[in-house]
């Protein structure tokens, strides 16, 4: 299942929504097929500059986003270099200013705490101006509420909101969630997804043509 290598805009005459995969050039960002980003304030093709923040190559951390995700305007991904170290007696980033303090340039990353990659599953909906912090994993099918600040992992098919984000409810019962995670419809060939769209959109798990 792939989309056109050069297709940026999914809809004719809509320059606010992009297939995110096709506007990413940074090696530390990976995005799955059909994931979209909408921006009615800035040019959505500038996502990696405007929305992926403090993502410096020296830290080798990654943003991994799955397939069929929907990312709303202004959502931000804050990486490890925004986290001033808590292990020092001071939060001042001395290692960054190695020239001033005669420090080894190799130790620049000691200025912050490294909490790891940001990993977004498949079919995740991230709401308007939500913030995802470094080290967070968001499970398949989850929903992140408007302006939520996500500091901890989010289980699959869970709706979270608030600051800091906390669970509101699960989208489905445990049996349905387990079945969806097993089926992984987002990995199906495009023709199979198209053939099952009525069932997917109507919430009819029992009507899927497997």
HUHU-V863356 format. One record per residue. RES is the residue in one letter. PSI is psi in degrees with one decimal (999 if undefined). OMEGA is omega in degrees with one decimal (none if undefined). D_CENTER is the distance of its C-alpha to the mean C-alpha in whole Angstrom. Layout:
res:RES psi:PSI omega:OMEGA d_center:D_CENTER
res:RES psi:PSI omega:OMEGA d_center:D_CENTER
This chain:
res:X psi:112.3 omega:-179.8 d_center:20
res:X psi:163.3 omega:173.0 d_center:19
res:X psi:165.2 omega:-178.0 d_center:19
res:X psi:136.4 omega:-178.9 d_center:22
res:X psi:-29.7 omega:-174.2 d_center:21
res:X psi:-0.3 omega:-176.8 d_center:22
res:X psi:112.9 omega:-178.7 d_center:21
res:X psi:-43.5 omega:-174.2 d_center:18
res:X psi:118.3 omega:-177.9 d_center:19
res:X psi:-27.8 omega:-174.8 d_center:19
res:X psi:139.9 omega:177.3 d_center:22
res:X psi:133.9 omega:177.2 d_center:25
res:X psi:18.6 omega:174.6 d_center:26
res:X psi:102.1 omega:-179.5 d_center:22
res:X psi:11.0 omega:177.8 d_center:21
res:X psi:-13.2 omega:-177.2 d_center:18
res:X psi:131.9 omega:-178.6 d_center:16
res:X psi:152.7 omega:164.0 d_center:15
res:X psi:109.7 omega:-169.0 d_center:14
res:X psi:-36.5 omega:-179.0 d_center:11
res:X psi:-35.9 omega:-172.8 d_center:12
res:X psi:4.7 omega:174.6 d_center:15
res:X psi:6.1 omega:-178.9 d_center:15
res:X psi:131.2 omega:175.9 d_center:13
res:X psi:-16.7 omega:-177.5 d_center:16
res:X psi:131.5 omega:-177.9 d_center:15
res:X psi:-20.8 omega:-178.2 d_center:15
res:X psi:10.1 omega:178.9 d_center:13
res:X psi:127.6 omega:176.5 d_center:10
res:X psi:130.9 omega:-177.0 d_center:10
res:X psi:138.0 omega:-179.6 d_center:9
res:X psi:167.3 omega:-179.9 d_center:10
res:X psi:144.0 omega:172.8 d_center:13
res:X psi:-2.0 omega:174.9 d_center:13
res:X psi:133.5 omega:-175.7 d_center:10
res:X psi:151.5 omega:171.7 d_center:11
res:X psi:132.3 omega:178.6 d_center:10
res:X psi:134.0 omega:177.3 d_center:13
res:X psi:116.4 omega:179.1 d_center:15
res:X psi:7.0 omega:177.9 d_center:19
res:X psi:-50.9 omega:-179.7 d_center:19
res:X psi:169.8 omega:174.9 d_center:18
res:X psi:118.5 omega:-176.8 d_center:18
res:X psi:-19.5 omega:178.3 d_center:15
res:X psi:-11.9 omega:177.8 d_center:16
res:X psi:21.9 omega:-176.0 d_center:15
res:X psi:-47.9 omega:-173.9 d_center:12
res:X psi:-22.8 omega:176.5 d_center:12
res:X psi:-42.4 omega:-171.9 d_center:15
res:X psi:-22.5 omega:-171.8 d_center:14
res:X psi:-20.0 omega:179.1 d_center:10
res:X psi:103.1 omega:-166.9 d_center:10
res:X psi:146.8 omega:179.4 d_center:12
res:X psi:34.8 omega:-177.6 d_center:15
res:X psi:83.0 omega:-174.3 d_center:13
res:X psi:135.5 omega:-178.0 d_center:17
res:X psi:-30.1 omega:-177.5 d_center:18
res:X psi:-22.8 omega:-176.3 d_center:21
res:X psi:-17.6 omega:176.5 d_center:18
res:X psi:22.1 omega:176.3 d_center:17
res:X psi:159.6 omega:-171.2 d_center:13
res:X psi:153.0 omega:168.7 d_center:10
res:X psi:116.8 omega:-178.7 d_center:7
res:X psi:119.0 omega:-177.6 d_center:7
res:X psi:132.4 omega:-177.1 d_center:5
res:X psi:-164.9 omega:-178.0 d_center:8
res:X psi:153.9 omega:173.4 d_center:10
res:X psi:30.4 omega:174.0 d_center:11
res:X psi:154.4 omega:177.8 d_center:8
res:X psi:116.2 omega:-175.6 d_center:9
res:X psi:121.1 omega:-174.5 d_center:8
res:X psi:165.7 omega:-178.0 d_center:11
res:X psi:132.0 omega:172.1 d_center:13
res:X psi:1.7 omega:176.3 d_center:12
res:X psi:139.4 omega:-176.5 d_center:9
res:X psi:146.7 omega:176.8 d_center:9
res:X psi:109.6 omega:-174.8 d_center:7
res:X psi:119.4 omega:-173.6 d_center:11
res:X psi:178.1 omega:-169.1 d_center:12
res:X psi:-32.6 omega:-177.1 d_center:15
res:X psi:-9.8 omega:173.7 d_center:17
res:X psi:-11.8 omega:-174.9 d_center:17
res:X psi:94.5 omega:175.3 d_center:18
res:X psi:139.4 omega:-173.9 d_center:22
res:X psi:140.8 omega:176.9 d_center:24
res:X psi:-2.7 omega:-176.5 d_center:25
res:X psi:-16.6 omega:-178.8 d_center:28
res:X psi:163.9 omega:173.3 d_center:30
res:X psi:-17.2 omega:179.0 d_center:33
res:X psi:145.4 omega:175.3 d_center:31
res:X psi:-1.9 omega:178.8 d_center:28
res:X psi:137.8 omega:-173.4 d_center:29
res:X psi:66.0 omega:179.8 d_center:27
res:X psi:-43.6 omega:-176.7 d_center:30
res:X psi:-27.4 omega:179.0 d_center:29
res:X psi:-34.2 omega:-178.2 d_center:27
res:X psi:52.2 omega:-174.5 d_center:31
res:X psi:-30.3 omega:-179.6 d_center:32
res:X psi:-42.3 omega:-179.7 d_center:35
res:X psi:-36.4 omega:-172.8 d_center:36
res:X psi:11.5 omega:176.5 d_center:37
res:X psi:50.0 omega:179.8 d_center:38
res:X psi:165.2 omega:180.0 d_center:35
res:X psi:124.6 omega:-179.9 d_center:34
res:X psi:-25.7 omega:-179.4 d_center:31
res:X psi:-17.2 omega:-176.0 d_center:29
res:X psi:19.0 omega:-178.9 d_center:28
res:X psi:-41.6 omega:-176.0 d_center:26
res:X psi:-9.4 omega:176.5 d_center:23
res:X psi:-6.9 omega:-179.9 d_center:25
res:X psi:-18.4 omega:-177.5 d_center:25
res:X psi:163.1 omega:175.7 d_center:21
res:X psi:130.7 omega:-177.9 d_center:20
res:X psi:108.2 omega:-178.5 d_center:18
res:X psi:-2.3 omega:175.7 d_center:16
res:X psi:-170.9 omega:-176.9 d_center:14
res:X psi:163.8 omega:165.5 d_center:10
res:X psi:123.5 omega:-176.3 d_center:7
res:X psi:119.5 omega:178.7 d_center:6
res:X psi:126.8 omega:-178.7 d_center:4
res:X psi:-158.0 omega:-179.7 d_center:8
res:X psi:151.4 omega:176.4 d_center:9
res:X psi:37.7 omega:178.2 d_center:11
res:X psi:136.9 omega:177.1 d_center:8
res:X psi:118.1 omega:179.6 d_center:9
res:X psi:118.2 omega:-171.8 d_center:8
res:X psi:174.1 omega:-175.7 d_center:11
res:X psi:123.5 omega:175.5 d_center:13
res:X psi:25.1 omega:173.1 d_center:12
res:X psi:153.7 omega:-179.7 d_center:10
res:X psi:126.3 omega:178.8 d_center:10
res:X psi:123.2 omega:-175.5 d_center:7
res:X psi:161.4 omega:-179.2 d_center:10
res:X psi:143.5 omega:176.3 d_center:11
res:X psi:-1.7 omega:-176.3 d_center:11
res:X psi:139.4 omega:171.1 d_center:9
res:X psi:128.2 omega:178.3 d_center:9
res:X psi:123.3 omega:-174.8 d_center:8
res:X psi:163.3 omega:177.9 d_center:10
res:X psi:140.1 omega:172.5 d_center:11
res:X psi:4.8 omega:-178.7 d_center:12
res:X psi:160.9 omega:176.3 d_center:11
res:X psi:127.9 omega:178.4 d_center:11
res:X psi:119.7 omega:-174.1 d_center:10
res:X psi:163.0 omega:178.3 d_center:13
res:X psi:127.9 omega:176.0 d_center:14
res:X psi:19.2 omega:173.2 d_center:14
res:X psi:150.0 omega:174.3 d_center:13
res:X psi:109.1 omega:-172.0 d_center:13
res:X psi:111.6 omega:-177.9 d_center:11
res:X psi:-10.9 omega:-178.5 d_center:13
res:X psi:161.3 omega:179.4 d_center:13
res:X psi:147.3 omega:179.0 d_center:12
res:X psi:123.2 omega:-179.9 d_center:12
res:X psi:159.0 omega:177.5 d_center:14
res:X psi:144.4 omega:174.8 d_center:14
res:X psi:36.6 omega:177.8 d_center:15
res:X psi:137.4 omega:175.9 d_center:15
res:X psi:127.5 omega:178.0 d_center:15
res:X psi:156.0 omega:177.5 d_center:14
res:X psi:172.3 omega:175.9 d_center:16
res:X psi:179.4 omega:179.8 d_center:18
res:X psi:114.3 omega:-11.4 d_center:18
res:X psi:159.8 omega:-175.7 d_center:17
res:X psi:139.9 omega:175.4 d_center:15
res:X psi:156.1 omega:-176.6 d_center:17
res:X psi:137.6 omega:173.7 d_center:18
res:X psi:-50.8 omega:175.0 d_center:19
res:X psi:167.3 omega:172.2 d_center:20
res:X psi:150.4 omega:-179.5 d_center:19
res:X psi:-32.9 omega:-177.3 d_center:19
res:X psi:171.9 omega:174.6 d_center:22
res:X psi:164.9 omega:-173.9 d_center:24
res:X psi:-36.5 omega:-179.2 d_center:24
res:X psi:-43.5 omega:179.2 d_center:26
res:X psi:-42.9 omega:178.3 d_center:24
res:X psi:-44.7 omega:179.5 d_center:20
res:X psi:-40.7 omega:179.9 d_center:22
res:X psi:-43.9 omega:179.6 d_center:23
res:X psi:-39.8 omega:179.4 d_center:20
res:X psi:-28.6 omega:177.6 d_center:18
res:X psi:-40.2 omega:-177.6 d_center:21
res:X psi:-36.4 omega:-178.6 d_center:22
res:X psi:57.7 omega:-175.2 d_center:18
res:X psi:-28.7 omega:-178.2 d_center:19
res:X psi:-16.8 omega:176.8 d_center:16
res:X psi:-3.5 omega:179.6 d_center:18
res:X psi:155.6 omega:171.7 d_center:21
res:X psi:153.0 omega:-176.6 d_center:23
res:X psi:-40.3 omega:-179.1 d_center:22
res:X psi:-37.7 omega:179.8 d_center:26
res:X psi:-39.2 omega:176.4 d_center:25
res:X psi:-45.9 omega:-179.7 d_center:23
res:X psi:-39.0 omega:-179.3 d_center:25
res:X psi:-20.1 omega:-177.6 d_center:28
res:X psi:9.5 omega:-174.6 d_center:26
res:X psi:-39.4 omega:179.7 d_center:24
res:X psi:-44.2 omega:-179.2 d_center:27
res:X psi:-40.7 omega:179.5 d_center:26
res:X psi:-46.9 omega:-175.8 d_center:22
res:X psi:-27.5 omega:-179.4 d_center:23
res:X psi:-2.4 omega:179.4 d_center:26
res:X psi:22.0 omega:-176.7 d_center:24
res:X psi:82.6 omega:178.2 d_center:27
res:X psi:-35.9 omega:-178.1 d_center:26
res:X psi:-15.6 omega:-176.2 d_center:30
res:X psi:1.0 omega:179.3 d_center:30
res:X psi:137.1 omega:177.3 d_center:28
res:X psi:94.7 omega:-175.1 d_center:30
res:X psi:999 omega:none d_center:29
